[in-house]
């Protein structure tokens, strides 16, 4: 349209009309180059000889009549603008002409220089818009087809990855279980020999058996780490969080750690205040973290080695800190950046005698996070290293705040948190109450939480996609029936469920916390 001369093809069988159009164009402000054809066939032939900016055509030609003329021109050339010139003043015909490909419909009686020029320019503009729209639509359709192909390919890849992931988890689980059985046998036989039950042993033999027992424990810990990694990645690692006494947890793991320290000639000290308040956690997993950190400290402590396990209450932050300090070579800044990476062990002069899978610290941090705590490390090269982690105090309101923070970090914006209240009959026997508590905890997934708000009352805090709440209720009923079929001492007591509400985790965390505290305060739990 910005050309100096616009080339116009006029298809018109009447010489008089040809002369009138030619005269009008010559008087226009724009420069036009007019080419004349008296039949549709000769006009289409001229398309093969040259290019044109616009076509002016009559509807009544010797070899074509009516709107078929427009259709044939449009079929021959999809891009050229078409202006219909006719003596027929019929609005219906005008609309149909535009629908079959014309850009304008012009009465010959109105073919003044100005009107004709404007009609030609508008037709060119409209057709340029049509061509551009068609190009964009073609690109969109091409992109859509490409996206569909990529979607199909991605689904195939995802299915393959799921199969590979499932195979890998199954392999890890199978290998771990296959390891555990012979390790248990080895441990038992070493203990029998060490205790002299199959014959007297001398001091040197006793030391060798102690080392064998310690190595067996280390292998068992590696197996536990592999199983936990597999379950964490599959979202199947459950947590039985409840009020616990930290001194009891530490006492349960210290005996084998002290024995290991004695065999290795390491000074091991557990500095724990017996008057610490209760904490809220999965005691087995907190014990695992302590074992992993102390074992790691014993691997890398100095000579003579010293490892100290300590605790510190931080009441203002609602937590207790558990730390392990060694007198090893320390860790530089580069090492601190890598320390928690899976399958990574830092390069030290001790590496040749401290081989492992590189899972201990990584899985320890995951287990700390599972208990709503944080792990940190502080080190000074040449002096030693301290690993520490936090565990929340037994304060339901504070625990719920930590739970919501963690859940918001790990879940999608569409995930919801549901509060479900469960109750059993007050007359239920104490053993059945405890079995029901164990049963409810068995149902929990990694991101679920359960508070026992009374001897016969529980509050589930479920982090689930919006549509899965009914599935949880169905699963609870199904597992309850399955347990009752196999329970040797009679069925579990019946229960009542009440769905207190559900909220989007990203948008309604404050509302969730308020509702949680209202329920637990009624049960004298939230403080």
KAWO-V415197 format. One line per field, one symbol per residue. ss: DSSP state (H for helix, E for strand, C for the rest). A space follows every 50 residues. Layout:
BEGIN
ss->???
END
This chain:
BEGIN
ss->CCCCCEEEEEECCCHHHHHHHHHHHHCCCCCEEEEEECCHHHHHHHHHHC CCCEEEEECEECCEECCHHHHHHHHHCCCCEEEEEECCCCHHHHHHHHHC CCCEEEEHHHCCHHHHHHHHHHHHHHHHHHHHHHHHHHHHHHHHHHHHHH HHHHHHHHHHHHHHHHHHHHHHHHHHHHHHHHHHHHHHHHHHHHCCCCCC CCHHHHHHHHHHHHHHHHHHHHHHHHHHHHHHHHCCCCCCCEEECHHHHH HHHHHHHHHHHHHHCCEEEEECCCCCCCEEECHHHHHHHHHHHHHHHHHH CCCCCEEEEEEEEEHHHCEEEEEEEECCCCCCHHHHHHCCCCCCCCCCCC HHHCCCCCCHHHHHHHHHHHCCCCEEEEEECCCEEEEEEEEEECCHHHHH HHHHHHHHHHCCCCEEEEEEEEECCCCCCHHHHHHHHHHHHHCCCCCCEE EEEECCEEEEEEEEEHHHHHHHHHHHHHHHHHHHHHCCCCCCCCCEEEEE EEEECCCCHHHHHHHHHHHHHHCCCCC
END
